[in-house]
Amino acid sequence: MGGLANVFNLGIKEFRSLGRDYAMLALILWSFTLGVYSTATGLPETLHRAPIAVVDEDRSQLSTRLIEAFQPPYFRSPELIDEAQMDLGLDTGRYTFTLNIPPDFQRDVLAGRTPAVQLNVDATQIGQAFTGAGYIQNIFATEVAEFVGRSRGGTTLPAGLAVRTQFNPNLTQAWFGAVMEVINQITMLSIILTGAALIREREHGTLEHLLVMPLSASEIMLAKVWSMGVVVLLAAAFSLRVVVEGWLAVPIGGSLALFLAGAALHLFATTSMGIFLATLARSMPQLGLLTILVLIPLQILSGGTTPRESMPVLVQNIMLLAPTTHFVGLAQAILYRGAGLDIVWPQLLAILGIGSAFFWAALRRFRSTLAQMA
């Protein structure tokens, strides 16, 4: 009971130290609010309400059908303009795409000719230009093929493919980006906060004070693990409820309590990792550089940015030793697909095992550091 009281009281001390660190508090606030929002909405991979204008010089049934094919949420309702407005709209940034349908377009198509339709793209809108041009080409080819097939009495295919998109019907990038950014911030801040807490103790000389008290290395380490873990866990819960569900209107498919339980296990591993890095670093700048070297592969190769199936098999097997790989799979299963404990228990056990190994390694290194200081 005395050891638990020591761990609790030392954790309260960490809260007080963090409360006086305004820069770290600002980082936590920004990471789980504006950081999540800007990442989710900043650079969409899918087309969303792109402005398009059409110069219809044909005024035919086919040209009207093409114009009506551009629908939200990918495009705004097309504006009908004349040729003189086309260049002006692109120069002023009013339109990202302008389509020029020439005269006699429908007649030439039905006659078997290959009329040219001009598509102008504002490539300064790089987030939408490449994807949008491909969308327009596919829409154009599909509508023309269907119109010609019906006019010439084309045969109907014996089977059709009906696509049903689950969990994200409109393929909205913000739905994926918001949740994944919360996951990335949990990993990043848990490492930074625990590492910074230990570095701060060393720089202020309070670590030497702790050494003369009847405290063990495990008690000091556990206090930093639980206190910084609670801070990140509360911030993540706030971000999911207020920013993700409220501000970005992203539906959460599964149990938030189950996700937070998995996040707590993940924090057990990442906070231990932060303490291990802090024992290697001699100052806060060194800790920052070490954190960058660790975070980049953890976040990129864990399956949150790129599907693991597209990585080399060797990389996939190595990353099974990282807690982020299992946490990303667990989080996606719960928050996107509404998975329960009967599905995600293997990831929970894997995170617990990896976290225990990280905690043991960090504790050995921390004891060695304290012995050198004594």
N, C-alpha and C positions, 0 to 999 in steps of 0.2 A: 504493500500500500504506500510505503514511503517513496518507492521508486516511481509509482504512478503519479503521486503528488508532485514529485520533482519534474516529471515530464510535463504535467499540466501547467505548473507555474512557469516553467521555462517557455512553454508555448505562448502563454499570456505575455511574457516579456517580448517575444518575437512580434506579437501584434502591436505592442506599443512602439517598438522600433520601426516597424513598417509604417505606422501612423505618422511618424515624424519624417518619413522619407517621401516628400511631396512629388519628386520626380518619378519614383516607382509607382506611387498611387495614380499619377497621371497616365503612366504607361498601361496600367491595368485597366483603367477606365476607357482609354482610347482603344485598346486592343479588343475589348469585348463589346464595343458599341460602334463607333465610326469605322474601326478597322474591319469589323465583320461586314458592315453595310457597304463600304467602298469596295471591298474585294468581291462581294457578291454582285454588285451592279456596275463596277467600273469598266470592264472589258468583256462584254458578252460574246460567247462563242456562237450562239445561235442568233438568227436575225430577229429583231424586235422593232416593230413599228417604223420601218425604214421609209423615208419620204420618196415617193416615186411620181413622175409625171409622164403623160403620154401625148405624143403628137399623132393624132389619128387622121391621116390623109385619105384613108380608104372609106371610112364610115360604112362598113359592111357588117354582116352578121358575125363573121369570123373575128374581125377586129374588136367588136363589142364583147364577144366572148372572151377574148384575151384580156381585155381591160378588167372585166368582172372577175377574172381568176385571181387577181392580186387582192388578197383579203387579210385583215388582221388575224392573229397578232404579228405576223411576219412583216406586213406592209401596212402603211396607212392607205386610206382610200385614194386611188389614183386621181391626180388632177389633170384635166384636159386642157392643154395649152397649145399655142401655135408655135411655129418653127422659130420665130423671133425670140420667144420667151425661153426657149430651151437652153441656149448658151448662157443667158443672163441668170437663170435659176441655178445652173451649176457653178457659175463664177461667184455668186453671192452665198453659196452653201445652202440654198433653200431646198434643193433636191439632191439626193444621193444617186438616184437612177433616173434617166430619161430614156424613153423608148419611142422611136420614130417609125411608125407603120406607114409604108409608102402607098401611093395610089394604086388601085387595081390589085391589091394584095390578094384578096380572096380569089379573084378570077385567075390570077397567075398560079396560085396554089392548086386550084381545081384542074387547071390545064396541065399540071405536071411540071411546071417550071419551078425554079428555085429562086424566089424573090428574096432580096436582102433586106433585113430589118435591122436598123441601127440601134444599138444599146450603148448609151454613154454612162460611164461610172465615175463618180467622184472618189478617187482612190485615196484622198486625204482622210476619208472616213474608213481607215484600214480595218477597223473591227467589223464592219458590215460589208465592205466592198467585195472582198473575195467570196465570202459565203453567199451574199446576195446575188452576185452575178451567176453563180451556179444554180441558185433557186430559180432565177428568172429563166435561164436556159431550159431547165427541166419543165417548168410550167409551160413555157412556149412550145416545146416539143410535144408535150402530152396533149395540150389543147388542140394543136394543129392536127396531130395524128387522129384524135377522136373525131374531129370535124370531118376530115377527109374520109375516114372509115365509114362514117354514117352516110355521107353524101354518095359514096360509091357502093353502098350496100355491103360493106366488109363483114366478114364472118366474126361471130362472137367466140371468144376463147372458151374452151370447155370447162375451165376452172378459173377462179379468181382468188386473189390473196387479200384477205381482210386483216388489216393491221390494227391491233389494239395495244396502245402504249400504257403500261401500268406504272403507278407510283409518281409519274411526272407527265401527264397527258400532253401538255404543250411543249415539252422538252425545254422548259424554262431554265436557263443557266443559273439564275439566282437561287433556285431551290437547291441545287447541288453546291454552288459556291458558298452559300451562307453556312450550311452545316459543316462543310469541310473546313472552313476558316475557323469556326469555333473549336473544332478538333485540333487544328494546328496551333491555335492560341493556347489551348490547355497544355500541350506539350512544351511550347516555347516558354511560357511564363512560369510553369512549375520548375523548369531547370534554372531559369534566370533568378527567380525569387529565392530558392534555397541556396543556390551558389552565392548570390549577392549577400544573403543573410550571414553566411559563414565568413565571407571576405570582409564584411562590415565589422564583424566581431574582431577579426584579426587587426584591421586598420585602427579601430578605436581602442584596442588593448583590453577589451572586456573578455576575450577568450582566456587570457592569463588569469583573470579573476575567477573564472569558472573552474580553472584547474586546481585552485587551492580550496575549493568547496568539496564536500563529500558527494561528488557527482561522477557517474561513469560516462564513458564515451557514448555508450548506447543511449543513455538518457538524454544527453545533449543532442544527439542526432535525431532521435525520435521526436523531440520537441520541435525541431525545425521541420521535420517531415509532416507531422500532423497539422501544425499551424499554417504553413504555407499551402499545404494541400487543401485545407478548409477554405482559405482565401480564394484559390483558383476554382474550387468546386462551386462556391457560392456565386462567383462572377460568371461561371459558365451557365449555371441554372438561370441567372438573371438574363444573360444574353439570349438563351434559347427562348425564354418566355416573352421577353419584351422586344428584343431586336428581331429575332428570326420569325417567331410566330406573329408578333404584333406589328412591327414596323415593316418587315418584308413580306408578311402574309404567307409564309411558308408553312404548310401543314406538317405537323409532327405525327408520324404514323403509329409509333409504339409508345411504350411506357417510359416517361421521363425518369421515374424513380429507378427503373432497371438500368437505364443509360448512366445515371449518376453513380449507381453502384459500380458499374464497369469503369467509369471515369475515376472513382476513388482507388480502385486497384491499379489503374494506369498511373495515377499520381504517386502511388507508393513506389513504382519503378522509376518514374522520371525525377521525382524529388531526390531519390537516392543517387541518381545519375548526376544531378546538380551538385550534391555534396561531394561526390567523387571528383568532379571537374574543379570544384573550389579548392580541394586539397592539392591539385596539380598546379593551379594558378597562384601567383604571388600578388596579384593586384586585380582590380576590376577590369581594366582594359584587356589583360591576358584572359580573364574569364570570358569576356565578350568574344574574343577571337576563337577560343576553344568551343564556345557554344555554337558559333557559326559553323565550324567544321563538323560538329555533331548533328546539328539540326537539319542542315541541307539534305544529307542522305536519308535521315529519318523521315522527313516530310515528303521528299520526292519519290523515294523507293518503297514507301509503305502501302501504295495503292490509292492514296488520296488524290494524287495529281495525274498519274499515269496508271492504267490497269496493270496489275501484276502479270497478267497473262502475256503482255507484250514485252516483258523483260526477259533477259536470258535466264535459263533455268538455274544457273549457278547463283545469280543475284537473288532470285526468288527464294532459294534454299537458305542463303545467308541471312536474308531479311526476316526469316522466321524466328531468328534469335532476338529481334527487336520488338519491344512491346507495342510500338506504334502500328506495326503490321496487323496484329491481332485486334488492337483497339479500333483501327479504321474499319476493319471487317465487322466488328461488333456494333460500332456506331451506325454504319450504313444499314445493317440488318434491322436494328431496332428503330431508328429514326425514319428511315425510308420505307421499309417493308413491314413494319409492325411486328417484328419477330419477338418471341417470348424467351423465357429462360430455357425451355427445352431445346431451343435451336442454338443459342449463343453460349451455352455452358462450356463447350470446348475452348472458346476464346477466353472466357473468364479464367479457366484453369491455367491456360498458357500464360496469361498476363500475371497471374499470381506466382507461378513458378519463376518466370523471368524477373519479376519484381523482387522476389526473395533472393535470387542470385545477385542482382544489382545491389540490394541492401547489404548483403554479406560482404561483397567486394568493397563497397563504400565504407562500411564500418571498419574493416581491416585497415584500409588506407587512412581513415580518420584517426584510429588509435595510433598508427605509426606516426602521424603528424603531431599528435598531442605528446607522444613520448619524446619526439625530437625537441619540442618546445619546452618540456619539463627539464 
